[in-house]
């Protein structure tokens, strides 16, 4: 154990002796967070306006509209169908949400509840659609619950539904929707950018650190090291532990600074600890895999940077994944960043717990297993 700790501390000290490490670890992610957060933040964004057409005129439809009206990001206005078409054509609104007739029946049959109309080329369409779908999902849970309860209570489901929605606070707790009225949380542009660029620059730092594996092989450090009474397991464990600790230091400092500088609320601490730990194992595994597949430090740096930047763009680090086409969203499931951002979004915006992010955590550990298997099978000591 002493030999493992010695190797670990040596690598950590060597990392923090480099001034460039501080720039990559702390300065760059904070700068990118500020730039992108300001660019897409409320201070520079165009007001989003939507028209609502209610074809159903039911309690369920009114409940959907009520939840939409409390959304602080988008201004909704209930109008007639002809007025909605005129306002959309005159670009007074970015889109029209048409609540279809027979909402409750459509929910029970998993049919589309609303119809979206946008002008061609509306860049905010994915965001608008996402916000509406969140409100519908919250109401749908109550509808399904009322319909299920009616079988046991032998009452009409609509009567049960009316009782459930008498107190909006109860509905909020029941559906576990925390984003519509909780001002302390909520996924702002700054909090999303903070999570995204923290992930990206932790990956960049791990790429830099795992380059020591190539350096050790090329310079014959391992050949000399193995002449001493130390095993390969101890050496690899020492390196892995150093990567992991540096990653945690970087994450911890960035979380603290973003909370102070950008007022980012990071959410449930336990969920955050488990998520970051899983992500770091995955990131370290990826760094080791790239280092062991590359023949030179130059290859490792070039290919590693290309892989990280491209997968970060695909995985929703730069912008929400909901803003890209459905095909790209499906492809994004094959990169770990998308799962990490999904989990961070759940924890930061929704106040999610460990149970809410179990699937992203499992997927990150699956990626970690694949990366480490590839890296360790290709690792060369001489």
KEKE-3310 file (N, C-alpha, C; in steps of 0.2 Angstrom, whole numbers, plus 5000, padded with zeros to 4 digits):
npx = (5004:5010:5019:5010:5004:5015:5018:5007:5006:5018:5014:5003:5009:5018:5010:5003:5014:5015:5012:5003:4994:4985:4978:4972:4964:4956:4955:4951:4939:4930:4931:4925:4912:4907:4907:4899:4888:4883:4881:4870:4861:4848:4850:4854:4845:4832:4815:4804:4789:4773:4758:4743:4731:4716:4707:4701:4695:4693:4695:4707:4714:4714:4722:4734:4737:4738:4749:4759:4758:4765:4778:4793:4802:4796:4783:4766:4750:4733:4723:4711:4709:4710:4716:4728:4734:4736:4744:4756:4759:4762:4774:4772:4772:4783:4778:4764:4754:4743:4731:4724:4708:4700:4709:4712:4709:4718:4730:4729:4729:4742:4744:4748:4746:4746:4748:4761:4765:4776:4786:4796:4812:4814:4824:4822:4813:4815:4818:4806:4797:4801:4798:4784:4781:4786:4777:4765:4769:4769:4755:4750:4754:4745:4733:4733:4735:4723:4714:4718:4715:4702:4697:4698:4692:4679:4674:4670:4684:4686:4681:4689:4701:4698:4698:4712:4718:4714:4723:4737:4749:4750:4749:4761:4770:4766:4768:4782:4788:4799:4803:4796:4791:4801:4813:4825:4832:4832:4836:4847:4855:4868:4870:4869:4880:4890:4890:4892:4905:4913:4913:4919:4932:4938:4939:4949:4959:4962:4966:4978:4985:4985:4994:5006:5008:5012:5024:5031:5034:5041:5052:5058:5055:5047:5054:5065:5059:5053:5063:5065:5058:5043:5027:5017:5004:5004:5010:5001:4990:4993:4995:4982:4975:4980:4976:4963:4961:4966:4956:4945:4949:4949:4935:4929:4934:4930:4916:4914:4919:4910:4898:4900:4904:4895:4883:4877:4867:4870:4863:4857:4868:4873:4869:4876:4890:4890:4888:4898:4909:4907:4908:4921:4928:4925:4930:4944:4946:4944:4954:4965:4963:4965:4978:4985:4982:4988:5003:5013:5016:5012:5002:4993:4989:4983:4973:4966:4961:4953:4944:4938:4932:4924:4915:4910:4903:4893:4887:4880:4886:4890:4878:4860:4855:4842:4841:4845:4843:4832:4838:4852:4851:4848:4860:4869:4867:4878:4889:4898:4896:4883:4875:4881:4877:4864:4861:4867:4858:4846:4849:4853:4843:4831:4832:4835:4837:4848:4841:4835:4844:4850:4851:4859:4871:4874:4876:4887:4896:4897:4902:4915:4920:4921:4931:4942:4945:4949:4960:4969:4971:4979:4990:5007:5022:5035)
npy = (4994:5006:5008:5010:5022:5031:5032:5037:5050:5056:5058:5066:5078:5081:5084:5096:5105:5110:5125:5126:5117:5122:5132:5124:5116:5124:5138:5138:5131:5139:5151:5147:5143:5155:5162:5155:5153:5166:5170:5162:5165:5172:5186:5189:5183:5180:5185:5172:5167:5159:5153:5146:5134:5128:5114:5105:5109:5104:5099:5093:5098:5112:5111:5107:5119:5128:5124:5127:5141:5145:5144:5152:5154:5155:5164:5161:5162:5160:5158:5159:5147:5153:5166:5162:5156:5168:5176:5168:5168:5182:5182:5185:5176:5162:5149:5138:5129:5116:5109:5094:5087:5077:5074:5066:5053:5051:5051:5039:5030:5032:5041:5056:5071:5084:5096:5103:5119:5127:5141:5139:5135:5138:5141:5139:5129:5115:5118:5124:5114:5104:5110:5110:5097:5093:5098:5092:5078:5079:5081:5070:5060:5062:5060:5047:5041:5044:5037:5024:5023:5024:5012:5005:5012:5013:5025:5038:5042:5056:5063:5059:5064:5078:5080:5078:5088:5100:5105:5113:5112:5099:5092:5095:5089:5076:5072:5074:5085:5097:5108:5118:5128:5130:5141:5140:5130:5124:5123:5134:5143:5146:5136:5125:5126:5126:5113:5106:5111:5108:5094:5092:5098:5091:5079:5083:5086:5073:5067:5073:5069:5055:5053:5051:5037:5034:5041:5035:5023:5025:5032:5023:5022:5013:5001:5002:5004:4992:4984:4986:4981:4981:4978:4976:4978:4987:4998:5002:5004:5014:5025:5025:5029:5042:5049:5048:5055:5068:5072:5072:5083:5093:5093:5096:5109:5117:5115:5122:5135:5139:5139:5150:5160:5160:5157:5144:5130:5115:5104:5088:5081:5068:5061:5068:5065:5052:5052:5059:5051:5040:5045:5049:5037:5032:5042:5042:5029:5030:5039:5031:5021:5027:5032:5020:5014:5023:5027:5036:5051:5062:5057:5053:5065:5072:5063:5061:5073:5076:5066:5069:5082:5081:5071:5077:5088:5080:5074:5084:5093:5107:5112:5109:5093:5091:5100:5095:5085:5071:5059:5062:5063:5050:5043:5050:5042:5033:5039:5043:5056:5061:5054:5058:5072:5071:5065:5076:5086:5081:5081:5094:5103:5096:5092:5079:5063:5049:5038:5043:5045:5033:5025:5033:5032:5018:5016:5024:5017:5006:5010:5013:5001:4995:5004:5003:4989:4988:4997:4991:4979:4982:4988:4992:4989:4990)
npz = (5000:5004:4993:4983:4987:4987:4973:4968:4975:4970:4956:4958:4964:4953:4943:4948:4949:4937:4929:4918:4920:4929:4922:4912:4920:4929:4925:4911:4910:4918:4911:4898:4903:4908:4896:4887:4895:4897:4884:4880:4890:4900:4899:4886:4878:4866:4869:4872:4865:4865:4858:4864:4859:4864:4861:4868:4880:4893:4911:4912:4901:4905:4916:4911:4904:4915:4921:4911:4911:4922:4919:4918:4908:4896:4888:4888:4879:4879:4865:4852:4838:4825:4828:4833:4822:4814:4822:4823:4809:4808:4815:4829:4839:4843:4841:4840:4851:4851:4860:4859:4855:4867:4877:4889:4885:4875:4882:4890:4880:4875:4865:4854:4863:4861:4847:4838:4830:4820:4813:4798:4801:4815:4828:4841:4843:4848:4862:4866:4863:4872:4885:4885:4884:4896:4905:4901:4904:4918:4921:4915:4924:4935:4929:4925:4937:4944:4935:4938:4952:4952:4949:4960:4970:4965:4959:4948:4937:4934:4945:4955:4950:4950:4964:4967:4960:4967:4976:4971:4977:4982:4971:4965:4974:4973:4959:4959:4952:4951:4944:4940:4949:4958:4962:4967:4961:4945:4928:4922:4909:4913:4923:4916:4906:4915:4921:4909:4903:4914:4914:4901:4902:4913:4906:4897:4905:4911:4899:4897:4908:4908:4898:4903:4904:4891:4891:4901:4896:4884:4889:4896:4910:4916:4914:4922:4934:4937:4941:4954:4970:4966:4960:4945:4947:4958:4953:4942:4950:4958:4948:4943:4954:4956:4945:4947:4959:4956:4947:4955:4963:4954:4950:4962:4965:4954:4956:4968:4964:4954:4960:4969:4960:4949:4954:4954:4958:4963:4968:4975:4986:4989:4977:4968:4972:4969:4956:4950:4954:4947:4934:4934:4934:4922:4913:4916:4912:4898:4895:4898:4889:4876:4878:4878:4866:4857:4848:4850:4860:4853:4845:4854:4860:4849:4843:4854:4859:4848:4848:4861:4860:4849:4853:4864:4859:4852:4863:4870:4878:4874:4870:4874:4872:4867:4857:4845:4830:4830:4826:4829:4843:4846:4842:4851:4863:4863:4867:4882:4888:4885:4894:4906:4906:4905:4918:4926:4923:4928:4942:4945:4939:4942:4955:4958:4965:4970:4965:4954:4945:4942:4930:4921:4928:4929:4915:4913:4921:4913:4901:4907:4910:4898:4892:4901:4899:4886:4887:4897:4891:4880:4885:4886:4893:4890)
capx = (5000:5014:5022:5005:5003:5021:5018:5001:5008:5023:5011:4999:5014:5021:5004:5002:5020:5015:5007:4998:4988:4980:4974:4967:4959:4951:4954:4948:4932:4927:4930:4920:4906:4905:4906:4893:4882:4881:4878:4863:4858:4842:4852:4855:4841:4825:4809:4800:4782:4769:4751:4740:4724:4713:4702:4697:4690:4692:4699:4714:4717:4715:4728:4741:4738:4740:4757:4763:4758:4770:4785:4797:4806:4792:4777:4761:4744:4728:4719:4707:4713:4712:4720:4735:4737:4738:4750:4761:4761:4765:4779:4771:4774:4788:4775:4758:4753:4736:4729:4719:4702:4700:4716:4713:4709:4724:4735:4728:4731:4749:4743:4750:4741:4746:4751:4765:4766:4782:4788:4802:4819:4813:4829:4820:4808:4816:4817:4798:4793:4803:4795:4777:4781:4787:4771:4761:4771:4767:4748:4748:4754:4739:4727:4734:4734:4716:4711:4719:4712:4694:4695:4698:4687:4673:4671:4672:4690:4686:4680:4696:4706:4697:4701:4719:4721:4712:4728:4742:4755:4750:4750:4768:4774:4764:4772:4789:4790:4802:4807:4791:4790:4807:4817:4832:4835:4831:4842:4848:4861:4874:4871:4870:4886:4895:4891:4895:4912:4917:4914:4924:4939:4940:4941:4955:4965:4963:4970:4985:4988:4986:4999:5012:5009:5016:5030:5035:5036:5046:5058:5061:5054:5044:5059:5069:5055:5051:5069:5064:5053:5036:5023:5014:4998:5005:5011:4995:4985:4996:4994:4975:4973:4982:4971:4956:4961:4966:4950:4940:4951:4946:4928:4927:4936:4925:4909:4914:4919:4904:4893:4901:4904:4889:4877:4875:4864:4872:4858:4858:4875:4875:4868:4882:4896:4890:4888:4905:4914:4906:4910:4928:4930:4924:4935:4950:4946:4944:4961:4970:4962:4968:4985:4987:4981:4992:5010:5017:5013:5009:4996:4988:4986:4979:4967:4962:4958:4948:4938:4934:4929:4918:4910:4907:4898:4888:4884:4876:4890:4890:4871:4856:4854:4836:4841:4848:4838:4830:4843:4858:4849:4849:4867:4872:4867:4884:4895:4896:4895:4876:4873:4883:4873:4857:4861:4868:4852:4841:4851:4853:4837:4825:4833:4835:4841:4852:4837:4833:4849:4853:4852:4865:4876:4875:4879:4894:4901:4897:4908:4921:4922:4924:4937:4947:4946:4953:4966:4973:4973:4984:4995:5013:5027:5042)
capy = (5000:5012:5010:5013:5029:5035:5033:5042:5057:5058:5060:5072:5083:5083:5088:5103:5109:5113:5131:5125:5113:5126:5135:5119:5113:5129:5145:5137:5129:5144:5155:5144:5143:5162:5165:5151:5154:5173:5170:5158:5166:5177:5193:5190:5179:5184:5183:5166:5168:5154:5153:5140:5133:5123:5111:5100:5112:5100:5100:5091:5103:5118:5109:5108:5126:5131:5122:5130:5148:5147:5144:5158:5155:5156:5167:5158:5165:5156:5161:5155:5144:5158:5171:5158:5156:5175:5178:5164:5171:5188:5181:5188:5170:5157:5143:5137:5123:5115:5104:5090:5085:5070:5073:5060:5046:5051:5049:5032:5026:5034:5045:5063:5075:5091:5097:5109:5122:5132:5144:5136:5137:5141:5138:5137:5124:5110:5120:5125:5107:5101:5113:5108:5090:5092:5100:5086:5073:5080:5081:5063:5056:5063:5057:5039:5039:5045:5032:5018:5023:5023:5005:5002:5016:5013:5032:5041:5045:5063:5066:5058:5069:5085:5081:5078:5095:5105:5109:5112:5110:5092:5089:5095:5084:5069:5071:5075:5090:5102:5113:5124:5133:5130:5146:5139:5126:5126:5123:5140:5143:5146:5130:5119:5127:5125:5106:5104:5112:5105:5087:5093:5100:5086:5074:5085:5085:5066:5065:5075:5065:5048:5053:5049:5030:5033:5044:5030:5017:5028:5034:5017:5022:5006:4996:5003:5004:4985:4981:4987:4977:4984:4974:4980:4980:4992:5004:5004:5006:5021:5029:5026:5033:5049:5052:5049:5061:5075:5073:5074:5090:5098:5094:5100:5116:5120:5116:5127:5142:5140:5141:5157:5165:5160:5155:5137:5126:5108:5099:5083:5080:5061:5060:5072:5062:5045:5053:5062:5046:5035:5049:5050:5031:5032:5047:5039:5023:5032:5041:5025:5017:5032:5032:5013:5013:5028:5025:5042:5056:5067:5054:5053:5071:5074:5059:5061:5080:5076:5062:5072:5088:5079:5067:5082:5091:5076:5072:5089:5098:5113:5114:5104:5087:5091:5105:5092:5081:5064:5054:5063:5061:5042:5042:5052:5037:5029:5043:5044:5063:5062:5051:5062:5078:5069:5065:5082:5090:5078:5083:5101:5106:5093:5091:5072:5059:5044:5034:5046:5045:5026:5022:5036:5030:5012:5017:5027:5012:5001:5013:5013:4994:4994:5008:5000:4983:4990:5000:4987:4973:4985:4992:4989:4991:4991)
capz = (5000:5004:4987:4979:4989:4985:4966:4968:4977:4965:4950:4959:4964:4947:4940:4951:4948:4930:4929:4913:4923:4933:4917:4909:4925:4932:4921:4904:4911:4921:4905:4894:4906:4908:4889:4884:4899:4895:4877:4880:4896:4899:4897:4879:4874:4864:4873:4869:4866:4862:4858:4865:4857:4868:4858:4872:4885:4899:4917:4911:4897:4909:4921:4907:4903:4921:4922:4906:4912:4927:4916:4918:4902:4890:4889:4884:4879:4876:4860:4847:4833:4820:4831:4834:4815:4812:4826:4820:4803:4809:4820:4836:4843:4840:4839:4843:4854:4850:4864:4855:4859:4870:4880:4894:4881:4871:4887:4892:4874:4873:4858:4855:4866:4858:4840:4838:4824:4820:4807:4796:4804:4821:4831:4848:4843:4852:4869:4867:4863:4878:4890:4884:4885:4903:4908:4899:4908:4925:4921:4913:4929:4939:4925:4925:4944:4945:4932:4941:4958:4951:4948:4967:4974:4962:4958:4941:4938:4934:4952:4959:4947:4953:4971:4967:4958:4971:4979:4967:4980:4983:4964:4964:4977:4970:4953:4959:4947:4955:4940:4937:4954:4963:4960:4969:4956:4938:4923:4918:4904:4917:4927:4911:4904:4921:4921:4903:4902:4919:4911:4895:4904:4917:4901:4894:4910:4911:4893:4898:4914:4906:4893:4907:4902:4885:4893:4905:4891:4879:4892:4900:4917:4919:4914:4928:4940:4938:4944:4961:4972:4965:4955:4940:4950:4962:4948:4939:4955:4960:4943:4942:4960:4955:4940:4951:4965:4953:4944:4960:4965:4949:4950:4968:4965:4949:4959:4973:4961:4950:4965:4971:4954:4944:4958:4952:4963:4961:4969:4980:4987:4988:4970:4965:4974:4966:4949:4949:4955:4941:4928:4934:4933:4915:4910:4917:4908:4892:4894:4898:4882:4871:4879:4877:4859:4853:4848:4853:4864:4849:4842:4859:4861:4843:4842:4861:4859:4843:4851:4867:4858:4845:4857:4869:4855:4851:4869:4873:4882:4872:4870:4876:4867:4864:4851:4839:4827:4834:4824:4833:4850:4847:4842:4857:4868:4862:4870:4889:4889:4885:4900:4911:4905:4907:4925:4929:4922:4933:4949:4946:4938:4945:4962:4958:4970:4967:4962:4948:4940:4942:4923:4918:4932:4926:4908:4914:4923:4907:4897:4910:4910:4891:4891:4905:4896:4880:4888:4900:4886:4875:4889:4885:4898:4887)
cpx = (5004:5017:5016:5004:5009:5020:5012:5003:5013:5019:5007:5004:5017:5016:5003:5008:5019:5010:5002:4992:4983:4975:4969:4962:4954:4950:4949:4940:4927:4925:4925:4913:4903:4903:4899:4887:4879:4878:4871:4859:4852:4844:4852:4850:4835:4820:4805:4793:4778:4762:4748:4732:4721:4707:4698:4693:4688:4696:4706:4718:4719:4721:4734:4742:4741:4747:4761:4763:4763:4777:4788:4801:4802:4785:4771:4754:4739:4724:4715:4712:4715:4716:4728:4738:4740:4744:4756:4764:4765:4771:4779:4773:4779:4784:4768:4757:4745:4735:4723:4713:4702:4707:4717:4713:4715:4730:4735:4730:4738:4749:4746:4744:4741:4749:4755:4766:4771:4783:4794:4808:4819:4818:4827:4815:4809:4815:4809:4795:4795:4799:4788:4777:4782:4780:4765:4762:4768:4759:4746:4749:4748:4733:4727:4733:4726:4712:4712:4716:4704:4692:4694:4693:4680:4670:4674:4679:4691:4685:4686:4701:4705:4699:4708:4722:4718:4718:4734:4749:4756:4751:4758:4772:4772:4768:4779:4792:4793:4804:4802:4790:4796:4812:4824:4836:4833:4837:4843:4854:4867:4876:4873:4878:4892:4896:4894:4903:4916:4918:4920:4931:4942:4943:4948:4961:4967:4967:4977:4988:4990:4992:5006:5013:5013:5023:5034:5037:5041:5052:5061:5060:5052:5050:5063:5065:5054:5058:5069:5058:5046:5033:5019:5007:4999:5006:5005:4990:4987:4994:4986:4972:4975:4978:4965:4956:4962:4960:4945:4942:4948:4939:4926:4928:4931:4918:4909:4914:4913:4898:4894:4901:4898:4882:4873:4873:4865:4867:4860:4865:4877:4874:4874:4888:4896:4891:4895:4910:4913:4909:4918:4931:4930:4929:4942:4951:4947:4951:4966:4969:4966:4975:4988:4987:4986:4999:5015:5013:5009:5002:4991:4985:4981:4973:4963:4958:4952:4942:4934:4930:4923:4913:4906:4901:4892:4884:4880:4880:4890:4882:4866:4855:4847:4835:4843:4842:4837:4836:4850:4857:4850:4856:4871:4872:4874:4890:4893:4894:4887:4873:4875:4879:4866:4856:4862:4862:4847:4843:4851:4846:4831:4826:4833:4839:4845:4847:4834:4838:4853:4855:4858:4871:4879:4878:4886:4899:4902:4903:4914:4924:4925:4930:4943:4949:4951:4960:4971:4975:4978:4990:5002:5018:5034:5041)
cpy = (5006:5014:5013:5021:5034:5036:5038:5049:5060:5061:5066:5078:5086:5086:5095:5107:5113:5119:5130:5121:5117:5130:5130:5116:5118:5135:5143:5135:5135:5150:5153:5144:5150:5164:5161:5153:5161:5173:5167:5160:5171:5184:5194:5186:5183:5181:5177:5167:5162:5155:5146:5139:5127:5120:5106:5103:5108:5102:5098:5096:5110:5117:5110:5115:5130:5130:5126:5138:5150:5146:5151:5159:5157:5159:5164:5162:5161:5160:5156:5152:5149:5163:5168:5158:5163:5177:5174:5167:5178:5188:5185:5182:5166:5151:5143:5130:5121:5108:5100:5088:5078:5069:5067:5054:5046:5049:5042:5028:5028:5037:5052:5067:5082:5091:5104:5112:5127:5135:5140:5139:5140:5137:5135:5132:5118:5112:5121:5118:5103:5103:5111:5101:5088:5093:5094:5080:5073:5079:5073:5059:5056:5059:5050:5037:5039:5039:5025:5018:5022:5016:5002:5006:5016:5020:5033:5044:5052:5066:5065:5063:5076:5086:5081:5085:5101:5109:5108:5110:5102:5089:5089:5090:5077:5067:5072:5080:5096:5108:5119:5129:5134:5135:5144:5134:5128:5126:5129:5138:5142:5139:5124:5120:5125:5117:5103:5105:5109:5097:5088:5094:5095:5080:5076:5085:5078:5064:5067:5071:5058:5047:5051:5041:5029:5036:5039:5025:5019:5029:5028:5017:5016:5001:4996:5002:4996:4981:4982:4982:4980:4980:4979:4982:4986:4999:5006:5007:5013:5026:5031:5030:5040:5052:5053:5055:5068:5077:5075:5081:5095:5099:5098:5107:5120:5120:5121:5134:5143:5142:5148:5162:5166:5158:5149:5133:5119:5103:5094:5081:5073:5059:5062:5068:5055:5046:5055:5056:5041:5039:5048:5043:5030:5036:5044:5033:5025:5035:5036:5021:5021:5031:5025:5011:5017:5025:5030:5047:5061:5064:5054:5059:5073:5070:5060:5068:5079:5072:5065:5078:5086:5075:5072:5086:5087:5074:5078:5093:5105:5116:5108:5099:5088:5096:5102:5087:5074:5059:5055:5062:5054:5040:5044:5047:5033:5033:5044:5051:5064:5059:5055:5069:5076:5068:5071:5086:5088:5081:5090:5104:5103:5091:5083:5069:5054:5039:5037:5046:5038:5024:5026:5033:5023:5012:5020:5021:5006:5004:5012:5006:4993:4998:5005:4993:4983:4992:4995:4981:4976:4988:4988:4993:4993:4993)
cpz = (5000:4997:4982:4980:4987:4977:4965:4969:4973:4959:4952:4960:4958:4943:4942:4951:4941:4930:4923:4915:4926:4927:4914:4914:4928:4928:4915:4905:4913:4915:4900:4897:4906:4901:4886:4888:4898:4888:4876:4886:4895:4897:4890:4875:4872:4868:4869:4871:4862:4863:4860:4863:4860:4864:4862:4877:4891:4905:4916:4906:4901:4914:4917:4906:4909:4922:4917:4908:4918:4925:4915:4912:4896:4892:4885:4884:4875:4871:4856:4841:4827:4822:4831:4827:4813:4816:4824:4814:4803:4814:4826:4841:4839:4838:4842:4845:4854:4854:4861:4859:4861:4873:4884:4890:4878:4876:4889:4886:4871:4866:4860:4858:4863:4851:4840:4831:4825:4813:4805:4799:4811:4826:4838:4849:4848:4860:4870:4868:4870:4884:4890:4886:4893:4907:4907:4903:4915:4926:4920:4919:4934:4936:4926:4933:4946:4942:4935:4948:4957:4951:4956:4971:4971:4961:4951:4942:4938:4941:4956:4956:4950:4960:4971:4965:4962:4974:4975:4970:4981:4976:4963:4967:4974:4964:4953:4954:4951:4951:4939:4942:4959:4960:4962:4964:4949:4934:4919:4913:4907:4920:4922:4908:4909:4921:4915:4902:4908:4917:4906:4898:4909:4912:4898:4899:4911:4905:4894:4903:4911:4900:4896:4905:4896:4887:4896:4901:4887:4883:4896:4907:4920:4919:4920:4934:4942:4941:4951:4963:4972:4959:4950:4943:4954:4958:4945:4944:4957:4955:4943:4948:4959:4950:4943:4956:4961:4950:4949:4963:4960:4949:4956:4968:4960:4952:4964:4969:4957:4954:4968:4965:4950:4948:4956:4958:4960:4963:4975:4980:4986:4981:4966:4966:4970:4958:4947:4949:4949:4935:4928:4932:4925:4911:4911:4913:4901:4890:4894:4891:4877:4872:4877:4869:4854:4854:4851:4856:4859:4846:4848:4860:4855:4843:4849:4861:4854:4845:4856:4864:4853:4849:4862:4865:4853:4857:4873:4878:4880:4872:4872:4870:4863:4858:4845:4836:4831:4833:4828:4840:4851:4847:4848:4863:4868:4864:4878:4891:4890:4891:4906:4911:4907:4915:4929:4929:4927:4940:4950:4945:4941:4952:4963:4963:4966:4963:4955:4943:4939:4935:4920:4922:4930:4919:4909:4916:4917:4903:4900:4910:4903:4890:4894:4902:4890:4882:4892:4896:4881:4879:4888:4890:4896:4880)
residu = (UNK:UNK:UNK:UNK:UNK:UNK:UNK:UNK:UNK:UNK:UNK:UNK:UNK:UNK:UNK:UNK:UNK:UNK:UNK:UNK:UNK:UNK:UNK:UNK:UNK:UNK:UNK:UNK:UNK:UNK:UNK:UNK:UNK:UNK:UNK:UNK:UNK:UNK:UNK:UNK:UNK:UNK:UNK:UNK:UNK:UNK:UNK:UNK:UNK:UNK:UNK:UNK:UNK:UNK:UNK:UNK:UNK:UNK:UNK:UNK:UNK:UNK:UNK:UNK:UNK:UNK:UNK:UNK:UNK:UNK:UNK:UNK:UNK:UNK:UNK:UNK:UNK:UNK:UNK:UNK:UNK:UNK:UNK:UNK:UNK:UNK:UNK:UNK:UNK:UNK:UNK:UNK:UNK:UNK:UNK:UNK:UNK:UNK:UNK:UNK:UNK:UNK:UNK:UNK:UNK:UNK:UNK:UNK:UNK:UNK:UNK:UNK:UNK:UNK:UNK:UNK:UNK:UNK:UNK:UNK:UNK:UNK:UNK:UNK:UNK:UNK:UNK:UNK:UNK:UNK:UNK:UNK:UNK:UNK:UNK:UNK:UNK:UNK:UNK:UNK:UNK:UNK:UNK:UNK:UNK:UNK:UNK:UNK:UNK:UNK:UNK:UNK:UNK:UNK:UNK:UNK:UNK:UNK:UNK:UNK:UNK:UNK:UNK:UNK:UNK:UNK:UNK:UNK:UNK:UNK:UNK:UNK:UNK:UNK:UNK:UNK:UNK:UNK:UNK:UNK:UNK:UNK:UNK:UNK:UNK:UNK:UNK:UNK:UNK:UNK:UNK:UNK:UNK:UNK:UNK:UNK:UNK:UNK:UNK:UNK:UNK:UNK:UNK:UNK:UNK:UNK:UNK:UNK:UNK:UNK:UNK:UNK:UNK:UNK:UNK:UNK:UNK:UNK:UNK:UNK:UNK:UNK:UNK:UNK:UNK:UNK:UNK:UNK:UNK:UNK:UNK:UNK:UNK:UNK:UNK:UNK:UNK:UNK:UNK:UNK:UNK:UNK:UNK:UNK:UNK:UNK:UNK:UNK:UNK:UNK:UNK:UNK:UNK:UNK:UNK:UNK:UNK:UNK:UNK:UNK:UNK:UNK:UNK:UNK:UNK:UNK:UNK:UNK:UNK:UNK:UNK:UNK:UNK:UNK:UNK:UNK:UNK:UNK:UNK:UNK:UNK:UNK:UNK:UNK:UNK:UNK:UNK:UNK:UNK:UNK:UNK:UNK:UNK:UNK:UNK:UNK:UNK:UNK:UNK:UNK:UNK:UNK:UNK:UNK:UNK:UNK:UNK:UNK:UNK:UNK:UNK:UNK:UNK:UNK:UNK:UNK:UNK:UNK:UNK:UNK:UNK:UNK:UNK:UNK:UNK:UNK:UNK:UNK:UNK:UNK:UNK:UNK:UNK:UNK:UNK:UNK:UNK:UNK:UNK:UNK:UNK:UNK:UNK:UNK:UNK:UNK:UNK:UNK:UNK:UNK:UNK:UNK:UNK:UNK:UNK:UNK:UNK:UNK:UNK:UNK:UNK:UNK:UNK:UNK:UNK:UNK:UNK:UNK:UNK:UNK:UNK:UNK:UNK:UNK:UNK:UNK:UNK:UNK:UNK:UNK:UNK:UNK)
# end
